[in-house]
Amino acid sequence: MRSRFATDRQLTVRMLTVVFLLGLLYVGFVAALIVLLKSAVLIVVIIGGMLVAQFWYSDRIALYAMHAKEVTAEEEPRLHGAVDRLCTLADMPKPRIAVSRTDLPNAFATGRNADHAVICVTTGLLRRLEPDELDGVLAHELSHVAHRDVAVITIASFLGVLAGLIARFALYSGLMRGRRGSPQLAVVFAAVMGASIAVYTISFLLIRTLSRYRELAADRSAAELTGRPSALASALVKVSGQIARIPTRDLRTAQNFNAFFFAPALGQGRDLSNLLSTHPTLEKRLDALARISARLGEPE
């Protein structure tokens, strides 16, 4: 999709590299399952169907999980007005707009392509941000859509999700069968379990490496589009500070969407610099925005 968001070749190279490596891992994983479980057609049909469903319905799945609802311009004039201005500035199609009625301040973009993209913001975010700060967050999410990295992350995350599900199923099945199962069956379940854990670990690391870079790339694109890096930095500080005050029980569902969120849903006592996070540290993002502000000559 062409837009006024500058092409980020480093992001493109990283996305292609991760997808290629995960593709090799995917093929190897399916081949291993076929050898272990000896049911090629069933495995290919089930895994292929799950992949198509996740890719095709990613927007609906995400909105449903976050209890979000698409809104019209009459229902949310401020939000639609901001997206209209930014899409005109970026020369890109306007995505659908949704609102999740939760106090967790955040936003995310989802959808398999620009024609089926959705930008979702929470009522907690709308309540806390000033207009120029909201513009920065929305421009950040529009950058994800323009660079197609939402679709890439959706596809890339599928293998990790699948491996995690298979590992849980193998563990559950092994525990249920206990000592009644044959030694051969126990070996098969152990092999499936081991392969699933290995695949999950590798995909976990690859996706988080890509995710951290794509967040910096989206910050940079948003700052350059709006010309207000300081407003985006202010939004980051507000959102990160407020998330730390949200009760832990309210963060549990949201944490499944960390790779898509504007800022990760982590509570107090969590040090992002010591985690394999989906996002760079707040300090790193603020430093990058400060450099862009200096380059653009933005007044303090």
ZADO-320661 format. One line per field, with one value per residue: chain; y, z, x of N, C-alpha, C in turn. Coordinates in steps of 0.1 Angstrom, whole numbers, m for minus. Atoms other than C-alpha are relative to their C-alpha. Example, Ala and Ser with C-alpha at 12.3 -4.5 7.8 and 13.67 -1.06 7.14 Angstrom:
BEGIN
unit	c(A; A)
n.yy	c(m12; m11)
n.zz	c(0; 0)
n.xx	c(9; m9)
ca.yy	c(m45; m11)
ca.zz	c(78; 71)
ca.xx	c(123; 137)
c.yy	c(12; 11)
c.zz	c(0; 8)
c.xx	c(9; m8)
//
This chain:
BEGIN
unit	c(A; A; A; A; A; A; A; A; A; A; A; A; A; A; A; A; A; A; A; A; A; A; A; A; A; A; A; A; A; A; A; A; A; A; A; A; A; A; A; A; A; A; A; A; A; A; A; A; A; A; A; A; A; A; A; A; A; A; A; A; A; A; A; A; A; A; A; A; A; A; A; A; A; A; A; A; A; A; A; A; A; A; A; A; A; A; A; A; A; A; A; A; A; A; A; A; A; A; A; A; A; A; A; A; A; A; A; A; A; A; A; A; A; A; A; A; A; A; A; A; A; A; A; A; A; A; A; A; A; A; A; A; A; A; A; A; A; A; A; A; A; A; A; A; A; A; A; A; A; A; A; A; A; A; A; A; A; A; A; A; A; A; A; A; A; A; A; A; A; A; A; A; A; A; A; A; A; A; A; A; A; A; A; A; A; A; A; A; A; A; A; A; A; A; A; A; A; A; A; A; A; A; A; A; A; A; A; A; A; A; A; A; A; A; A; A; A; A; A; A; A; A; A; A; A; A; A; A; A; A; A; A; A; A; A; A; A; A; A; A; A; A; A; A; A; A; A; A; A; A; A; A; A; A; A; A; A; A; A; A; A; A; A; A; A; A; A; A; A; A; A; A; A; A; A; A; A; A; A; A; A; A; A; A; A; A; A; A; A; A; A; A; A; A; A; A; A; A; A; A)
n.yy	c(m12; m12; m10; m10; 5; 4; 14; 4; 12; 9; 8; 10; 11; 7; 8; 11; 10; 7; 8; 11; 9; 7; 9; 12; 6; 5; 12; 10; 4; 8; 12; 8; 5; 11; 12; 5; 4; 9; m4; m11; m8; m6; m11; m11; m7; m7; m11; m10; m6; m9; m11; m8; m6; m11; m11; m6; m5; m6; m12; 4; 7; m10; m9; 8; 3; m13; m5; m13; m2; m10; m12; m10; m14; m6; 5; m4; m10; m4; 11; 1; m12; 1; 10; m6; m10; 7; 8; m10; m4; 12; 4; 14; 3; 0; 13; 0; m5; 8; m5; 10; m7; 4; m11; 2; m9; 7; 1; 10; 1; 14; 2; 7; m9; m14; 0; 6; m4; m6; m6; 1; m7; 3; m12; m4; m8; m12; m9; m5; m7; m13; 2; 2; 13; 10; 0; 8; 14; 5; 0; 12; 12; m1; 4; 15; 4; m4; 8; 14; 9; 7; 14; 9; 5; 9; 13; 5; 5; 13; 12; 0; 3; 14; 9; 0; 8; 14; 4; 1; 12; 12; 1; 4; 14; 9; 0; 8; 14; 5; 13; 10; m1; 8; m8; m6; m12; m10; m6; m9; m12; m8; m6; m11; m11; m7; m8; m12; m9; m5; m9; m11; m9; m7; m10; m10; m9; m7; m9; m11; m8; m8; m9; m11; m10; m6; m11; m12; m5; m6; m13; m9; m4; m8; m12; m8; m4; m11; m10; m3; 11; m2; 3; 14; 4; m2; 11; 13; m2; 1; 14; 9; m3; 3; 14; 6; m1; 8; 12; 11; 8; m7; 1; 14; 2; m10; 4; 9; m9; m9; m2; m10; m12; m11; 1; 13; 0; 6; m7; m4; 10; 6; m7; 4; 2; 14; 9; 1; m7; m3; m14; m5; m7; m14; m9; 0; m7; m15; m4; 0; m12; m12; m2; m5; m13; m9; 0; m7; m14; m2; m9; 7)
n.zz	c(0; 1; m9; m2; m10; 7; 0; m10; 6; m11; m5; 11; m1; m13; 1; 9; m6; m11; 6; 7; m10; m6; 10; m1; m12; 2; 8; m8; m11; 6; 4; m12; m4; 9; m3; m13; m2; 12; 6; 8; 5; m11; m5; 9; 1; m13; m2; 11; m3; m11; 5; 8; m9; m7; 9; 6; m10; m11; m5; m8; m12; m10; m5; m9; m12; m8; m2; 7; 9; 11; m3; 11; m2; m9; m14; m5; 10; m3; 5; 14; 5; m1; 10; 13; 3; 2; 13; 11; 0; 5; 13; m1; m2; m14; m6; m9; m13; m11; m14; m10; m12; m12; m6; 4; 10; 10; 14; 8; 14; 4; 14; 9; 9; m2; 3; m11; m12; m10; m11; m12; m11; m12; m6; m9; 8; 4; m12; m6; 9; 7; 14; 7; m4; 6; 13; 1; m2; 12; 11; m3; 4; 15; 6; 0; 11; 12; 3; 1; m11; m8; 6; m2; m14; m1; 5; m7; m13; 1; m3; m15; m6; 3; m8; m14; m2; 1; m12; m11; 3; m2; m14; m6; 4; m7; m14; m1; 3; m11; 2; 7; 14; 3; 1; 13; 0; m8; 7; 10; m7; m5; 11; 4; m10; 2; 13; m1; m8; 7; 10; m7; m5; 11; 5; m10; 1; 13; 0; m9; 6; 11; m6; m6; 11; 6; m9; 2; 14; 0; m7; 9; 11; m6; m3; 12; 7; m8; m3; m14; m8; m15; m4; m1; m12; m11; m1; m5; m15; m6; 2; m8; m15; m4; 1; m12; m11; 3; m7; 8; 6; 12; 10; 4; 14; 9; 2; 12; 12; m2; 12; 9; m8; 1; m12; m6; m12; m12; m13; m8; m3; 12; 6; 14; 5; m4; 6; 14; 2; 13; 3; m6; m13; 1; 1; 14; 9; m3; 6; 15; 3; m3; 11; 11; m4; 3; 15; 6; m6; m8; m12; m13)
n.xx	c(8; m8; 5; m10; m9; m13; m4; m10; m6; m5; 12; 4; m9; 2; 12; m2; m9; 7; 10; m7; m5; 12; 5; m8; 3; 14; m1; m7; 9; 11; m6; m2; 13; 5; m8; 3; 14; 3; 14; m4; 11; 7; m9; m1; 13; 3; m9; 3; 13; m2; m8; 9; 10; m6; m4; 12; 9; m8; 6; 11; m4; m6; 11; 8; m8; m2; 13; 0; 11; m3; 8; 2; m4; 10; m2; m13; m5; m14; m8; 1; m6; m15; m4; 2; m11; m13; 1; m2; m14; m8; 5; 3; 14; 4; 4; 12; m3; 6; m3; 2; 4; m8; m8; m14; m3; m8; 5; m6; 5; 1; 5; m9; m6; 5; 14; 7; m7; 8; m7; 8; m5; 8; 5; m10; m9; 7; 2; m12; m9; 4; 2; m12; m5; 8; m4; m13; 4; 7; m10; m8; 8; 1; m13; 0; 9; m7; m11; 5; m6; 10; 2; m12; 0; 11; m4; m12; 4; 8; m7; m2; 13; 2; m10; 4; 12; m3; m7; 10; 8; m9; m2; 13; 3; m9; 4; 12; m3; m8; m7; 8; m4; m11; m13; m1; 9; m7; m11; 6; 5; m12; m6; 9; m2; m13; 0; 9; m7; m11; 5; 5; m11; m6; 9; 1; m12; 0; 11; m3; m10; 7; 10; m7; m5; 12; 5; m9; 2; 13; m2; m7; 9; 10; m6; m3; 12; 7; m10; 0; m5; 2; 14; 0; m8; 9; 10; m7; m2; 13; 6; m8; 2; 14; 2; m6; 10; 12; m1; m6; 10; 5; m10; m3; 5; m6; m13; 0; m1; m12; m8; 8; 3; m9; m9; 3; 9; m7; 3; m11; m10; m5; m11; 0; m14; m4; 10; 0; 13; 5; m3; m12; 3; 5; m12; m5; 10; m1; m12; 1; 9; m7; m9; 8; 4; m11; m3; 11; 0; 12; m2; 3)
ca.yy	c(0; 34; 62; 92; 71; 67; 32; 15; m9; m22; m31; m48; m68; m78; m89; m110; m126; m135; m148; m169; m184; m191; m206; m231; m238; m243; m268; m287; m288; m301; m327; m338; m341; m362; m386; m388; m390; m407; m387; m364; m353; m347; m326; m305; m298; m289; m267; m251; m244; m228; m206; m194; m187; m167; m147; m141; m134; m117; m84; m101; m123; m93; m71; m99; m107; m70; m66; m38; m24; m6; 30; 56; 92; 102; 80; 91; 124; 133; 99; 98; 134; 127; 95; 114; 142; 117; 95; 126; 136; 101; 97; 63; 46; 51; 20; 10; 25; 5; 14; m10; 1; m6; 17; 2; 30; 15; 11; m14; m20; m53; m68; m88; m59; m21; m28; m48; m29; m18; 7; 1; 25; 21; 45; 47; 61; 86; 99; 105; 120; 155; 159; 161; 131; 111; 121; 106; 73; 70; 79; 51; 26; 39; 33; m4; m6; 12; m10; m42; m54; m62; m90; m102; m104; m121; m148; m150; m155; m184; m209; m200; m202; m236; m251; m239; m255; m288; m288; m283; m310; m335; m327; m331; m363; m378; m369; m384; m416; m420; m455; m471; m460; m481; m472; m465; m440; m423; m418; m403; m379; m369; m363; m341; m322; m316; m305; m281; m266; m261; m245; m223; m210; m202; m185; m166; m151; m143; m126; m105; m94; m82; m67; m45; m30; m25; m4; 19; 21; 30; 57; 72; 72; 87; 114; 124; 124; 146; 166; 164; 138; 154; 148; 111; 109; 125; 99; 71; 85; 88; 54; 36; 53; 47; 10; 4; 15; m8; m38; m70; m89; m64; m69; m107; m108; m77; m92; m117; m87; m71; m76; m54; m28; 7; 1; m33; m42; m48; m40; m28; m47; m56; m44; m43; m41; m76; m92; m106; m80; m73; m36; m17; m1; 32; 49; 37; 49; 83; 86; 78; 104; 130; 125; 129; 160; 175; 166; 181; 213; 209; 238; 226)
ca.zz	c(0; m10; 15; 27; 55; 45; 34; 61; 43; 76; 88; 55; 57; 93; 85; 55; 74; 104; 81; 61; 92; 108; 75; 76; 112; 103; 76; 99; 127; 104; 90; 125; 135; 105; 112; 149; 146; 111; 99; 72; 58; 91; 104; 73; 71; 108; 109; 75; 85; 118; 99; 74; 101; 122; 92; 77; 109; 129; 132; 145; 169; 184; 187; 203; 228; 238; 240; 214; 191; 158; 162; 138; 133; 152; 182; 184; 164; 181; 172; 137; 131; 142; 120; 90; 93; 97; 68; 46; 57; 51; 19; 29; 31; 64; 85; 105; 140; 172; 209; 237; 269; 294; 317; 304; 284; 251; 213; 187; 149; 134; 101; 73; 50; 46; 32; 63; 89; 122; 147; 182; 211; 247; 266; 291; 264; 251; 286; 294; 263; 249; 212; 200; 221; 207; 172; 179; 191; 161; 137; 154; 147; 111; 105; 115; 89; 62; 66; 67; 99; 116; 91; 94; 132; 129; 107; 126; 159; 146; 149; 185; 194; 176; 193; 227; 222; 210; 240; 264; 246; 247; 284; 293; 273; 289; 324; 317; 303; 332; 334; 314; 280; 262; 262; 225; 230; 258; 236; 209; 233; 248; 213; 203; 236; 230; 194; 204; 232; 210; 182; 207; 222; 188; 175; 207; 204; 167; 171; 200; 182; 152; 175; 193; 161; 146; 176; 172; 134; 141; 167; 141; 113; 136; 148; 113; 100; 128; 133; 170; 186; 220; 219; 212; 239; 263; 254; 260; 295; 303; 290; 306; 340; 340; 330; 361; 382; 366; 388; 378; 373; 346; 328; 324; 292; 277; 281; 253; 229; 240; 206; 190; 218; 216; 251; 268; 295; 324; 360; 388; 397; 361; 346; 309; 304; 321; 300; 266; 258; 228; 231; 237; 271; 277; 280; 246; 229; 246; 236; 200; 200; 215; 187; 161; 179; 177; 140; 132; 152; 173; 198; 234)
ca.xx	c(0; 14; 12; 32; 47; 84; 94; 113; 137; 152; 117; 109; 141; 135; 99; 109; 138; 115; 87; 113; 128; 94; 83; 112; 104; 67; 75; 99; 73; 45; 69; 78; 42; 34; 63; 53; 16; 14; m17; m5; m38; m55; m25; m22; m59; m62; m31; m38; m74; m62; m37; m63; m88; m64; m52; m87; m105; m77; m96; m128; m110; m90; m121; m141; m113; m110; m148; m145; m172; m169; m181; m195; m185; m217; m208; m171; m166; m133; m118; m131; m120; m84; m82; m96; m70; m41; m53; m55; m20; m6; m26; m39; m73; m92; m94; m125; m126; m134; m136; m130; m147; m120; m101; m68; m52; m41; m46; m39; m42; m53; m65; m51; m45; m52; m87; m96; m77; m92; m78; m91; m86; m98; m120; m92; m69; m95; m101; m65; m49; m49; m57; m21; m11; m40; m29; 6; m9; m32; m4; 17; m11; m16; 21; 16; m12; 8; 38; 17; 35; 2; m4; 31; 29; m4; 10; 43; 25; 4; 32; 40; 3; 0; 31; 19; m15; 0; 24; m5; m25; 4; 10; m27; m30; 1; m11; m45; m31; m6; 8; m19; m4; 21; 58; 57; 28; 47; 77; 55; 39; 73; 86; 56; 60; 97; 92; 64; 84; 114; 93; 75; 108; 123; 92; 89; 124; 120; 87; 98; 129; 108; 81; 106; 120; 85; 75; 105; 98; 61; 72; 96; 70; 43; 67; 77; 41; 27; 59; 53; 76; 72; 34; 40; 66; 41; 15; 40; 48; 11; 0; 30; 25; m13; m10; 12; m18; m43; m52; m33; m65; m76; m43; m44; m66; m50; m15; m23; m23; 10; 26; m2; m6; 8; 24; 27; 1; 24; 17; 39; 70; 78; 111; 108; 146; 148; 121; 120; 94; 73; 83; 115; 119; 102; 136; 147; 115; 118; 154; 147; 118; 141; 166; 139; 126; 161; 165; 131; 139; 108; 105; 106)
c.yy	c(12; 10; 10; m4; m5; m15; m3; m13; m10; m8; m11; m12; m9; m9; m12; m10; m8; m10; m12; m10; m8; m10; m14; m8; m7; m13; m12; m6; m9; m14; m9; m6; m11; m13; m6; m6; m8; 3; 13; 9; 7; 12; 12; 7; 8; 13; 11; 7; 10; 13; 9; 7; 11; 12; 7; 7; 7; 12; m4; m6; 10; 9; m7; m2; 12; 6; 14; 0; 11; 12; 9; 14; 7; m4; 6; 11; 4; m10; m1; 12; m1; m10; 6; 9; m8; m8; 9; 4; m11; m5; m15; m2; 1; m14; 1; 4; m8; 6; m12; 7; m6; 12; m1; 9; m6; 1; m10; 0; m15; m1; m5; 8; 14; 1; m6; 3; 7; 6; 0; 8; m3; 13; 6; 9; 14; 10; 7; 9; 13; m3; m3; m13; m12; m1; m9; m15; m5; 0; m12; m12; 0; m5; m15; m5; 2; m9; m15; m9; m6; m14; m9; m5; m10; m14; m6; m6; m13; m12; m2; m5; m15; m9; 0; m9; m15; m5; m3; m13; m13; m2; m6; m15; m10; m1; m9; m15; m7; m12; m10; 0; m9; 8; 7; 13; 11; 7; 10; 13; 9; 7; 12; 11; 7; 8; 13; 10; 7; 11; 13; 10; 8; 11; 12; 11; 8; 11; 12; 9; 9; 10; 12; 10; 6; 11; 12; 6; 8; 14; 10; 5; 9; 14; 9; 4; 12; 12; 4; m12; 1; m4; m16; m5; 3; m10; m12; 1; m2; m14; m9; 2; m5; m16; m6; 1; m8; m13; m12; m9; 5; m1; m14; m2; 9; m4; m9; 8; 10; 3; 10; 13; 11; 0; m14; 1; m7; 8; 4; m12; m7; 9; m4; m3; m14; m11; m2; 6; 2; 15; 4; 7; 14; 10; 0; 7; 15; 6; 2; 12; 13; 3; 5; 14; 10; 2; 8; 15; 3; 9; m8; 7)
c.zz	c(0; 10; 2; 12; m8; 0; 9; m5; 11; 6; m9; 0; 12; m1; m9; 6; 11; m7; m7; 10; 7; m10; 0; 13; m1; m8; 7; 11; m6; m4; 12; 6; m8; 2; 14; 1; m12; m5; m7; m4; 11; 6; m9; m1; 13; 1; m11; 3; 12; m5; m8; 9; 8; m8; m5; 10; 12; 6; 9; 13; 10; 6; 10; 13; 9; 3; m7; m10; m10; 3; m12; 3; 10; 14; 5; m10; 2; m6; m15; m7; m1; m10; m14; m3; m2; m13; m12; m1; m5; m13; 0; 3; 15; 4; 8; 14; 10; 13; 9; 13; 12; 5; m4; m11; m11; m14; m7; m14; m3; m13; m9; m10; 2; m2; 11; 13; 10; 10; 12; 11; 12; 5; 10; m7; m3; 12; 5; m9; m5; m15; m8; 4; m7; m15; m2; 1; m12; m12; 1; m6; m15; m7; m1; m12; m13; m4; 0; 11; 9; m6; 2; 14; 2; m5; 8; 13; 0; 4; 14; 7; m2; 8; 14; 2; m1; 12; 11; m2; 3; 15; 7; m3; 7; 14; 1; m2; 11; m4; m9; m15; m2; m1; m13; m1; 8; m7; m10; 6; 5; m12; m5; 10; m2; m12; 2; 9; m7; m11; 7; 4; m12; m6; 9; m1; m13; m1; 8; m5; m11; 7; 6; m10; m6; 8; m2; m14; 0; 8; m10; m11; 5; 3; m12; m7; 7; 2; 14; 8; 15; 4; 1; 12; 13; 2; 5; 15; 7; 0; 9; 15; 5; 0; 13; 12; m2; 8; m8; m6; m13; m11; m7; m15; m9; m3; m12; m13; 1; m13; m9; 7; m3; 11; 6; 13; 11; 12; 7; 3; m12; m6; m14; m5; 4; m6; m15; m5; m14; m4; 6; 13; m3; m3; m14; m10; 2; m6; m15; m4; 2; m11; m12; 2; m3; m15; m7; 4; 7; 12; 13; 8)
c.xx	c(9; m6; 12; 9; 13; 2; 11; 6; 5; m12; m4; 9; m2; m13; 2; 9; m8; m10; 7; 4; m11; m6; 8; m3; m14; 0; 6; m9; m11; 6; 2; m13; m5; 7; m4; m14; m6; m14; 2; m12; m7; 8; 0; m13; m3; 9; m2; m13; 2; 7; m9; m10; 6; 3; m13; m9; 7; m7; m12; 4; 6; m11; m9; 7; 1; m14; m2; m11; 3; m10; m1; 6; m9; 3; 14; 6; 14; 9; 0; 7; 15; 5; m2; 11; 13; 0; 2; 15; 9; m4; m2; m15; m3; m4; m13; 5; m8; 4; m2; m2; 6; 8; 15; 3; 9; m7; 7; m6; m1; m7; 10; 6; m7; m15; m8; 6; m10; 10; m9; 7; m9; m6; 10; 10; m7; m2; 12; 9; m5; 0; 13; 7; m8; 4; 13; m3; m6; 9; 9; m7; m2; 12; 0; m8; 7; 11; m3; 6; m10; m3; 11; 1; m11; 4; 11; m4; m7; 8; 3; m13; m3; 8; m4; m13; 3; 8; m9; m8; 8; 2; m13; m3; 9; m3; m12; 2; 8; 7; m7; 4; 12; 13; 2; m8; 6; 11; m5; m4; 11; 7; m8; 2; 13; 1; m8; 7; 11; m5; m6; 11; 6; m9; m2; 11; 0; m10; 3; 11; m6; m9; 7; 4; m13; m6; 8; m3; m14; 1; 6; m10; m11; 6; 2; m13; m7; 9; 0; 5; m2; m14; m1; 7; m9; m11; 6; 1; m14; m5; 8; m2; m14; m2; 6; m10; m12; 1; 5; m11; m6; 10; 1; m5; 7; 15; 2; 2; 12; 7; m7; m2; 10; 11; m4; m8; 7; m2; 12; 9; 6; 10; 1; 14; 5; m9; 3; m13; m3; 4; 14; m3; m5; 11; 5; m9; 1; 13; 0; m9; 7; 10; m7; m5; 11; 3; m11; 0; m12; 2; m4; m11)
//
